[in-house]
Every structure is written in structure tokens, then in C-alpha cells.
């Protein structure tokens, strides 16, 4: 895929689009942020939010005719927020006299404003802020226009006077008793660089551009001259918009560019009320809300935003980011030539599960964006080698002769008749590491139930390389799989791993595959499978099986045949979540993986049923009793199986190697050479806390053995007489391992282990 096009696709994300209330407000007050501050009891902050958009907020905030009220989405469920009264409370409890600000140099030009009502005053203030030298012409003895209609009611006359005095103190010149007629207007047009007609009446009919308010050349008009509106906030809006046009006119730049959303507009955000709950509105007394009542009413705000992807993804929640901002950070990361690539950790903390894409109503492809970015990072040498190093080395182990093998069925059935096996069982590397006894039991089941013949292939499909963006390694794995398929005369692969299924689908669509679960559903379950006796289970679908409906259904059929009740999780099937292993997040950002684990566990009230070995291991590590589907079928002690913890990293590799050895010996009568044996030949004594440290640092028993063996053979080690410890190091590939150990009574006790990527120069 084209990464640049995917990044552009990220712009379709509407996470930062305004809610209906802000879009309907003619001056676009951030109503959501304002109510958030009120809900927290911070009226000073709320007032600051109000005055960012609203001129004279002390006055307008009390008399705004709130078109936003009708747009509130709560109206569809219970009752719209009382935004008008909450603005009033904001002014009442949050107003503070404005601090004296520095005057902007008056370099924009001279502008005359005809009319000192709401529109004229608004235009004058906005132009003054932009650096214009403003003169107001008002035919009456005072400014304010319709503001005085509210005096004695919502507005205190003294407060109106205070605001008008503050207006004049800005340095805006005001001429009272100045009625401007057409001749006077002609004179102003000659005297000033631009003129704004904000008066409510005029002798002649004027036609102004509805977007820019330009009548002709330097003449602009607003208010009832161009729009018959009685709205207070609408009048303020036209004054602000006219000021923008005049500024652009004076600067000789486009007056129409990027102005589609001025005034009221329809937001593309359609908030999903699915998870919202009705709440009773807080009634407002005639004299307005008290502080506590205002805060309580404000907390009814749903803070409408498109968060369909964020609310279900631990990764997006952790980094507090939505797809549009994510795409922009990726773009920045891609463009950095020298220096720190700040988005690297974020990019490598995505599980690539695709739930965000599934949830997005606007077809934003964040999963593909991150996936292509990882490949780009590898190609450009920007991928941190530590992010996926262990996973790739573990994959290399699985495809070495320690595990990898391809075998025809033992001499029986179809093989005896000289026919090629029609199936090839490929359990994958993770099940072989976590539960090798399940692999053996499954293969024996296949040999006894599937008469068409089933061969066996052990190894890794290459998913770690795919997730790490290592297309070079992925090509090697694809060729290995394809070669085995051809050698075995093109059988159908029986898969026990949904990640393998995804790899075959994406890279080897020509190879026919079927899941082990579909085979069991078709050929029947073994007699050893125990009755579930109606026990309720929550099924967690592996994220790599998101769109494999047949696989998902076969798991549920087997569980029901075994007598279990299925309680579906809210996020299941095509909307399933990731366990935290996908995308190699487990290795790149262990804390992020833990967020995924706990998030998923928190949704499940019953024991979990999974069909991915890593899903089981991670959920059990989080304290959740979890059964693999093969546990229900083959486990002798089901209670123990559901709580069995994941083997450590060294044991996982040992399990794979021993699985190959045992199957070769018991089914094919073959023995491996001594050089392929695993275990602890040095008899190292490793305390639990050191094992824990090794797990966190992705250090294997084999790595420790190599360091100590090298030290013993070469004498390259240091002895500290105070601690009676030897210190030794050895660089293996890109990693240098250090081990502190003691030798006592013929045993070697490991004291501490750590690793780094610095290379130690030796003389």
C-alpha cells in the first residue's frame, strides 16, 4: 500500500470535528470545554473559554439566545442541556476584570464603523485587535444599541456602562450624534481605507456578498442591512465575520479562502448515543443556577466527539490520540532525517489488530497506516533494533533445526498405500511452546480420525517478521512454507493458530487451509473430552480471526457440543479486541500489553475460552482463569489447566525442542543427535528473582550459559573478592550479555544478569 495515501486517509478522521452545539453557535464557542469546566466547579476557567470567542462576555453571556440549545444531542434522549443558563452562571461566578493587555500597533489601516450597536461594536473591537485604527460613528448619545433593551432585566445598567467605558479605553475613537447619510458615507470612503455599515437602517437598498459582506470596493455592510435576524449572537457573528473580511481586504489577500465554516454550519460529527444514559435535567430557578446546581447540570454534557475507535482501544487511550493526530505524528516521524523519532514507541505499541478500522464509521485505515509505517521504518533504518529483536530471534529458533521439520504421516493408512497425505498439520510455534502436549494430542487425534492422511510440519509462519515490518525475513518464511507444500504434494494445511491463518491468507492464498477446530467439528470430538455440565464461558476471539466467521462458529459449536453455555462478550467476533500480544507489543512495550490484558479481562464476568495460545497465557498472567479450546478437549485436570501460567522464555524454547524430539521418537522411531539437546548442562542455580529479571530483559538460559561457558574456556572474566563474584560478558549478535556468578562446591550460582546493545571495545 502507498503510505502517503494512507496518511492522507487519516485526514478523514472526524475526532476533532466540533459537536453540534459548537457548530450551531454562530461564533463557535467551545461549549463542551465550557461545560466541562463548569461541571468541575471551575467557573473562572469557563469564563476564559467563553471570552476567547465572545466579545463582551459579561453582557452577551447573559442575553445570548442560544441556538446551540436546539442542537444538543441529549434532546434525542432526555432533555437538552440548559446551555443559556449555564453561560449565565459562568458570567455570574467566573467573571474577573480583564487584565490590561498590550496594544497592537495600528498598522493595518484606518477603518470607519457606522453604528455603535452590537454589530458595530463587535466589528470595531475585532478590527482593533487586528491592528486597525478604528473610528465609530453613532447617531445616538450612547453606544450599545439593543443591549439597553435588556437593562434592568438580565443586564445591570451599571455593568453595561462599565463595559462601554472599557470599550472606549481601548483607543477606539467614538463620535456620538453622528448620523451618516449617503453623502456622509461617500466622504468616509474617501477618508478611510475601509468602511463598515453596521447600522440597522439605511436610506438605500444595499446588496452585499453573503460570505464577505462586501458591497463594493472598500465598503462593507452587516446586520439587518444584509440579514434580517433578531438574534443577539447572530449580530455578534456578523460583526466578527465582517472584521475578518475587512482585514483580508486591507492585507490584499483572498477574502473567500477557507471560510466555509464561518457562522452556523452542519458538523459531520454524528454522535453515537449507544452508550449514553438518560439523566434527569436540573431545573433552573428564575434567578439562575447556584454554583452546585450549575455544575450538576453541566455534568450531563456528553462531550460529543467521535471516539468509536478510542473508547475500545487501550493503545489509543494510553497515548491519548485519535487517528488524524496519529497520522500527522507518523508523517512527522517519517520526515525526520536527523534526531529523535518521537513517534517510534507509539508506532510499535499498536497491536495491529484492526479493531479501530472496524469501529470507524468513516473508513479510516489506522491499522494499515501503522503496518506500512513499520515497513517504511525498517527500509529507512529508523526501526529501533531493540523493539522486536527477541521476537525475531525466537522466530529464528523455531525455524532452525531445533524445531523445524516436515514429515509425512507415520507408516500407516494412506502412506502405506503410497498415496500422498491430503493434509498437513501445522500447529504453529506458540502452541508448541506453551502447550506441547496439546500439539501431540491433536496430531494423534488427526492420525486416528482423518483417514485421508495427515503429515506434520513444525515451525513458525513468520508472523513476527510481518508485524515487525521485516519483509526480507517474511519472504524467507513464505518460501519455506511454499517449499514444504510443494514437497508434500500440495496438501491442505490444518492450522491451530489464527495468526498462521492470517499469514496464509495474506501471503499464500494459493495454499488451501482449514482450522483444526473445523476438522474437529467435521470429524467429531475424541472420547476423552469431558462434559462441561452447563458451565458458562465468555469466548474471546483471537484478533487475527476477526473476519473468519467459519472458524469462530466452529469454536462455539465445539463448546456447545461439550456442554458449555456461551455468554458473548460485548466486543466479540468481528469486533473482538486484542489480548496484547499482537503486533509484538508484548516485546516492544510490556506496559501497553498489560493495558490490553487488563482491559479485556475487565469485560469478562465468566471464565474465558480462547483458541490462541498467547491469548491464554496473557490472560492467565493477568489473574484470569482461561481455557484453551484444547484444554476442554484433552486436559486431564481442567481446573489446573485453566490457571496454568505461561512457561518462561527459556522453557518455551525447550518445550518446542522437546516436542520435536518426542514426536520423532514415538511416532517415527527417530532419534536426534546430542547437539540438539536442551536443558541446563552447566547445572546453573538461578534464584527466582534472577529468572524474573531475565524475563523482563528477554534473556534466555541459553544466553547465560554461553556467557559462563565462554568465560570458563577463555578466562575472560573479572573476580571481585569483596562479593566473591565473577563478572563476564559476551556479545551475541547485536546484544551484549553480562552475568555475575559465584562458583561454590562444584555449583554455579547466578547472582545477576543484564544486557545492552553497546559494544565493549577490547584491546
N, C-alpha and C positions, 0 to 999 in steps of 0.2 A: 504494500500500500504506500501511497505518497504521504509522507509525514507532514509536509507543509499543508496539504489539503485537509488532513485530519486536524491540524492545529486551527485551520480556518473553520472547520466544522465545529470546533469548541465555541466559536462566537455565537452559535445558535442557542447556547445555554441561556436561560432566562432567569437564573438565580438572582441576579441583581436588578431585574426589572421591578419597577415600583408597583406596590399594591394598588388596588382600585381607588382607595381613598386619596392617595398622593397624586395619582394620575388625574383624578377628577378635580382636585383642588387647582384652581386657575394659576396659583403661584407655587404649587408643588411643595407645600410644607411636608416635611418628613413626619407624617402623622404617627407611623409605627414607632419611630425613635422617641417622639414626644410622649406617647402614651407609656412607653417602656420606662421613661424617666419618672413620669407621674406615678406609675404603678410601684416604683421603688421609693416613692415619697421624696424624690429629688426635684422639687419644683424649680429651683434655680437653674438646673441643667435643662429642664423642659423649656424654660423661658429662653435660654440661649439658643435652643434648637428652633424655637418659634421666630426669634428675631433674625435668624440667618436668611429667612425667606420673606418675612412680613415686615414692611415698613410700619412705623408707629404701632408696634405690637401691643403696647399698653392700652391703646384705644381700639385698634382693629380686632385684637384678640377677644374683646368683649362684645363686639357687634357683628362679627363675621356671620354670614348667612349660611355657612357650612354646607355647600353642595356635596361635600365628602360623605355626609351622613347617609344619603340615599345609596351611595356606592358600597357601604360597608357590607362585607360578605356575611356577617353574623345575621343580617336581616333575613337570610335564607333559612336560618336555623332557629333563632330565638328572637333577638331584638338587636338592632344596630347599636353600636357604641354611641354614647351621648357626647360626641366629639366637641360640639359647640360649648357645652357647659364645662368640659374638661379644659378647653382653651381658656375659658373664663377663669377657672380655678388656677390655671398656670400663671395667668397675669396677676391674680389676686395674691397668690402665695410665693410667686417666684420673681416678681419684678424687682429690679435693682437699678438705681440711676446709672445711666450709661457712663462708662469711663471716657475721659477726653481722649480723642484719637488724633493722630497726626493728619494735618490737612494735605490732601492730594494736590500736587502742583497743577495749576489751572492752565494746561497746555492743549486741551482738546479743541477749544474754540468757544465762541460766545453763543449762547442759546437763550432764546426768549420763550417763556412758558405763559400762555394766555389762559388764565383761570387758576384760582388757588383752592379748588376743591380737592377731593380725594385723588383724582387722576392727575391733576396738575402738580399737586404736592409730591405725589409718588414719583412722577417723571422728574421733577426738579431734584429730589433727593438722590435718585439713581444717577442722574447726569452729573451731579456734584461729586458723587463718589468716583465717577469715571474720569474726573478732571476737567469738566466743563465749567465755564464761568456763566452762572445761571441768573437770570433776572425774571421774576414773576410779576405779572400784571393781573391784579384782581380788582373787579369793578365795585365790590362791597368794601366796608371798612374793616373787614377781618377775613382771615383765612379759615379753611376748614370745611366750607360747603355743607354737605349733608351730615357731617359729624355733629353739627349743632342740633340736628333733629333728634339725637339720642341723649342730649343734655338733660339731666335731671332724672333720667331713667337708667339705662345701662351705663351711661358715662357721667362722671362728675365734671361739671363745668370748669372747676379749678384744674383738674387734670388735663382737660383739653387745652386750657390756656398755657399750662406748663409745657406741653408738647409743642405748641405753636411757637412759644418763645425759644425752645430748643431748636426748632426748625430754622428760625431766623439767625440764631447764633452760629449756624454752620457757615455763614458767609454768603448765603444766598440773598440777593437784593430783592426786596419786595416793594412794589408800587401799588398803594391802595387807591380806590376811587378812580381806577383807570379802566374805562370801558373801551375796548378796542373794536373799531368798526373796520369795514373793508379798506378804507383809506389808511387807517392806522396800521392795519396788517401789512399793507404794501410798504409802509415806512419801516416797519420792523424787519421785513425781509431784506431790506437794503442795509439795515444797521447791524443785523445779527447773521451768524453763519448758518443758523437753523432756527426754525420757529415751530413750537408745538401748540396747537389749539386744543386745550383741554376743557374748554368751556362747554356748558350744557346746551347753549343755543347759539345760532349764527344766522345772519341775515340771508345768506345764500346757501343753496344746497351744495354740499361737498361730496365728492367721490374719492375715497381713499382706498389704497390697496389693503385688503383684509389681513394680510400677513405682516406687512411692514408699516402700515398706517401712513404711508407717503401719499400726499395729494399731488404734489408736483415739486420737482427740484428740492429745495430746502424746506418746504412746507409739509408738516405732518399734523395729523388730526387724530383725536381719540374720543372716548366717551360716547355720549349719545349722538354725536355728530356722525359716527360710523357704526355704532352698535346700540340698539335700543335695549339696554339692560339696566335693571334696578338693583343688581347685585353689588353689594359693597365690595366683596372680594373680587368680583369681576372688574370693577372700576380700578382697583389696585393693580390687577393684572394688566389691563390695557396700558396703564401708565408705565409699568415696568417694561413692557414689550416695546412701547414707543421709544423709550430711552435707549434700548438696545439698537433699534433701527437708526436713531439719530447718531449714536456713537459710530456705528459702521459707516454711515453716510459721511461723517466728518473725517473718518480714517481712510475713506475711499476704498473700502473692501466690500465684498458681497453682502447685501442686506438680506439675502434669502437662504444662504447656505446653512444647513444643519439647524433649521428652526421648526422642523416638523412637529416637535413635541411642546411647543410653547402653548400656554393656555391649557384648557382641558383636552385630554386625548384618551383613547381607549388603550389600556395596557394589554400586552399579550399574555400577561400572567392571569391564569385562571386557577385560583387556589383550590386545592383538593380538600374538601371538608370531611373526608372519610374518617380521619382520626380525631376530629374535633368533637367536643362535648357541649351540649347546651348549658348555659349558665344564666341564672336569673339576673336581669339588669338591676342596677342600684338606682332607685328613684332619686330625683333631684328636687330639693325644696325650692320655693320661689326665690329665695335669696342666694341660691347657689350651693354647690357642694362644700362640705367641710374637707379638711385635708385627708382624713382617713377614708371617707366615703368616695372622694375623687380617686384615691389610689386603688380602692377596691373595684370601682367601675373600670378604671384603666386596665386593670389586670385581666379583664375579659377579652382584651385585644388578642387576636390570633397571630399578630405579627406576620401577616401573609407574605410568604416567599415560596418559590418553588424549591422544595427541599426533598423531593421524592427520592433522589439518589443519596443525599447526605444523611437523611434520617435512618437509612438502613445500612450504611457502610461505616464500619469502625475506622477505616482508613481516612475517609473524607472528614469524619467528625474529629479524629485525632489531629489532623493538620488544619482543621477549620477552613476548609476550602471547597469550592464548587468547581465544576468542570471548566467554566470560562476562565476563571483565575488560574486554574491548574494548567490549562493550555498556554496561557501567557507566561507562566513561570517556566514551562518547558521550552517555549520559544526563546526566553532569555537565557536559559541554560545551554541551549543549542548554539547560541551566538557568542558565548564567552570563549575567547581564544586563550587568554592567559588569566590565571587567577582561580578563585574557588568557584566550583559549580554547586551553588547552594541548593539546587533542587534535587541533587543526586539521591539523598536519603529518602526524600519523599517519593521519587520515582521508583525506588527499589522497595518501598513499603507497600506497594499495591499488590494484591493477590492475583490480579488479572482474572478475577472470577467472572466479571461481566454483569454483575447484578445492577450496577449503575446504569449500564446501557439498557437493560431490561426495564428498569423503572422509569427511564427518561421519556416523557411524552413528546419530546422534540427531536428524537433520533440523534442525540449527541453520542459519539462513539469514544468515550473516555478510555475504555479498556484497550481498544486498538491503538489509541494515541500513545498510551504508556508502553504498550508492547513494541510498537515501531520505534519509540524513543530509545528503549533499551538496546535494540539492534543498532541504532544510529550511534549510541554512546560507545558500543563495542567497536564499531567500524572506525570511529574518530579517536579511539584511545581514551575516552572520557569515563569509561566504566571503572569504578573502584575495584581493584582485584580482590579485595577482602570481602566484598559483598556476597559473592557466590562461590568463592574458592572451595570451601569444604564440600558443598553440594556437587560441584563438578568433579572433585576428586573421588567422592563417593560413587558417582556415576561411572567414573573410570574403573573403580574397583569392581563394580557389578558387571562391567563388560570385559573384564580381564578373565584369564582362565581360572580365577578363584571362584567365579560363579557361572560365567557364561558357558552355555552348552546347548546344542541342538541334537535331539535324539529321536529316532524312530521308536515306535512302541516296543516294549519288550516282546520277545518271540512268542506271539500268540495271536489268535484272531486273524485280522486282515493281513498282518505282517507274515504269518505263516503261509498264507495263500499267495504271497508275492505281490499283493496289491498295496499301493501307497496309502498311508493313513489319510483320511479325508479331513482330519482335524489336527491342530497343533495347539496344545495348552500353553499359554503364555501368562503366568501369574503376576509378573512384574516384580520390581526389586523391593518395594516397600512391604508387601505382604510376606515376601520371603525373609525379610529382616525382622519384622515384628512377630509374625506367627508362622514359622516354617512348618510346624506340624499341621496347620490348616492347608498349606500348599500340598503337602504329601497326602493328606486325607482326600483332598479334592481330586488329585490326579488318580489316586486309587479308585475313587468313585467313577471317574470318567472311563478308566480302563474296564471297569466292570459293567457299566451301563451303556456306553456308546459303542456299539458293535462295528461301526464304520472305521474304527481305529483312531487313536489319539496319540500323537507324538508329544514331546515336551521340549520347550525352549525356556532357558533361564537367562536373565539379563535385564538390562534397563532400556526402556524405549527411547530415552533421550529427552524426556520432558524437562529435566533440569537445564539442559542446554537450551531448549526452546525458551523457557522462562527467563533465562539469563541473557538472552539475545545473542547467543553464540551459534550463529548459523553454520559456521565451519564445523563445529562438533555435531551439530544436528544433522548435517549431510552425511557424516560418517555413520551415525546411528541409523539413518534411513537406509543407507546402502547395506548395512549389516542385516537389518530386518528383511530387506528385499532379497538379499542373497540367500538367507535361510529359507524364505518362502519358495524361492526357485529350486533350491536344493531338495526340499521336501516335496517337490512336485505340486506346488501351489495349493496347499490345504487352506481350510478356513481356520483363522485364529480364534481360539476360545480365550477371552480376556477376563481377568478377575479384578482389573484396575480401570477405573473410569478415565484416569489421566492417560493411560495407554490408549484407551479408546479414542480420546481426543487427538492424540498424535497420529494414530492410523487414519482418522477421518481427514485431518488437515494435510498430512504428508504422503499417505499411502492409500488413497481412495480406491486403488485397483485391487487391494487385498481384501477379501471378504472377512468380516469379523462377526462374532456373536459373543454375548456376555455369558459367563459361567452361570449366571442366575437364570438366563433364558433357557440354557441347556437343562438346568435342574427343574425348571418349571415344565419343560417339554418331556423329559425322560423320567421324572418322578424323583422324590426325595429318598435318601437312604433310610433304612430301617432304624438306624441309631438315633435319628432326630427325635428329640423329646417334645412332649406336648406342652404348649405354652399355657394351658389352663386358663385362658382368658386374660392374661396379664396385658395391661395397656402399655404401649410403647409409642414414643414420638420418633418418626423417621426423619433423619437428617439426610437429605440427598446431597451427594457429592457435587460440588460446583462444576466439575468438568463433565457432569452428566446432565447439565441444565436443560438441554433440548433433546435428550434421549428418552422419549416417553416410554418406549418399549422396555428399556432397562428399568426405569422407575416403577413401571407397572409390575414387572416380574418380581421385584423385591417385595412389593406389597402382597402379591399373590402367594409367594412362599411363606411370608409371615402369617398370613391368614390360614394357610393350609396347616401351619404348625400350631394353630390355635391361639394366636395373639390378636389382641384388639389394637387397631391403629388410630391414634389421635394425631391428626395432621398439624404440623406447626404452621404458624401464620406465613412464614417465608419457607415455602417448600416447592418442589418440582422446578418449574422454570424460574421461580423467584427465590430459589434457595440461596443461603449465604455460604461463605467460605469458612472452613474450620480454622484458618490462619496459617496453613502450610503452603497453600497455592502461591505461585509466583516466587517461591523461595523466600517469602517474607520471614519464615521461621529462622532462616540463617542471616538475612540481611538486617532484620530489625526485630529482635526477640520480644521486646516490649509491645510492639504493634501486633505481633502474633498473639500475644496474651490477651490483648483487647478483643480480637476476633473470637478467641476461645470463650472468654467470659461473656461476651455479648450473646453468643449462640446458646451457651449453657443457660443463661438467664431467661431464655424464651421457653425452655422445656420444663414442664412440670412432672413428666414421667421419665422413666429410664429411656435412654436414646438407643436407637437402632441405626447402624451405619453400614455401608458396604465399601468403605475405603479404609485401609489400614491406618493411614496417617490421621484421618478424622477420629478414629477410635483412640489412638494413642494420645492425641492432643486433648480430647475431651476428658479422658481419664486423668491426664496430668492436671486438669483444672478441677478435679474432685467430683466429676460426674460419672455415675455408673453408666457404662456404654457397652453395647454388644455389637460385634461384627456379625453380619448375617451368617457367617460360617461358624461362629460360636453357637448360634441356635441350632445348627445342624450337627456339628461334630463334637462340641465341648463336653467332656465328661462331668466337669464341675462348673455349671453355668454361673453360679454365684461368684466363684473365683475368677472366671473368665471376664466377667463384666467389670471387674475392678483391677485387673492385671495391668500394671504400669508398663510404659514403653521401655524396652531394653535400652541401655545406654549406647552411645555411638559405636563403641568398640564391640559390644555384644551383637549389635545389628550386623556388622560385617562378619563376625564369627558365625552367626546364625545362617547367613547366606552360604558361607563356605561349607559349613557342616551339612546343610541341606543338600547341596550338590553331592558331597561325599556319600551321604547316607542313601540317597536315591540311586546313585550309580552302583553302590554295593548291593543294596537289597533288591533292586529291580533288574539291573543289567549284569550283576555279578562282576563289576569292575572296581578296581582299587586305584585311588590317586596316589601320587608319589609323596614322599615325606616333605618335599619342599613346599607343598601347598597346605600344610597343616597350620591351623590357627591355635591360639591359646595364650599361655603365659610361660614360654620356655625358660625365661630367666627367673621365674618364681618371685616376681616383684610383689612386695607388700604395699598396697596402696590404700591409705585411710579414706573413709567416706568423703571427708571434706576436700581431699585432693581429687577424687573422682568427680565431685560436683564442679570443681574448678575446671577440670578437663572438659566437662560437658559444655560449660559456658564458653570456653575458648576453642571448642571444636578440635580437641587434641585426643588422638587415639592411643590406646595402649601400645599399639604397634609403633607409634611415633616415639613414645617414651623408651621403648625397648631399643629402637635404633640409636637414640642418643647415648644410652648407657652402654650398649654393645660397642659403639664406636669409641667411647671414652676408654673402655677396658682394653680394646685392641690397640689403640694408638697412644694411650697415656695422655691424651689432650683433655685434661680436666684440672680443676683447681681444688685445693683442700683448705678448708677453714678450720683450724684447730679449736677455735672457741665453740663452734657449733658441731664439730666433728662431722661436717657435711662436705661432700664433693659437689662441685658445680660443673656441669658440662653442657655443651651446646652442639647442635648440628643443623645445618641448613638443608632442608628437603624441599626441592622445587623453589617456590617463592617465599617459603616460611622458614624462619629460624626458631628452633625449639630449645628451651633451656630446662634442665632438670637438676634439682638439688636432691641428693640422696645420701643415705648412710649405709655402710657395709658392716654388718654385725652378725657374728656366729653363722656365717655362711648364707645369710639372707641379705637382700637389698630392700631397704625401706625408702620409699619415695616421700620426700618431705614437701616439695612444691614443684609445680610445673607452670610454665608460661611460654608464650610465643610472641613473635613480632616479625615485621617484614623488613627491618633494617638488616643490611648485610655487614657482618663484622669482618673488617679487613685484617688479614693475618700476615705477619712478616715472614 
